[in-house]
Amino acid sequence: MEDMRLISVAGSVHFSPHIKTTKDGRQYVHFTIATNSKKETPRPQFHIKVFDQEMMLMAMKLQSGTKICVTGEYKDSIAIVAGCLLISQQVIASNIELVTVKINK
């Protein structure tokens, strides 16, 4: 049995949400969030998948740049593409929260 790894990731929506369908016909919302400064290359990103119907409605309203925190099951995979090692990090969301930033003046 594979262990489930839970993770919370805070960052900004990088690619806006869109609806996809699994091979077995289940719809889900997919988007990515970036976790660090734009100056860091490559910019760490997490692929987020949302299967819960209520969360899907909320996720579809997110816009690029929106600050959020996603909690869910973490999975990664490694591939070699054109001689480069690529690590895909994905989170199957169980919770999504908007993050408010308070600036003290």
Secondary structure, DSSP 8 states (H G I E B T S, - for coil): ----EEEEEEEEEEEEEEEEE-TTS-EEEEEEEE-S-TTSSS--EEEEEE-SHHHHHHHTT--TT-EEEEEEEEEEEEEEETTEEEEEEEEEEEEEEE-------
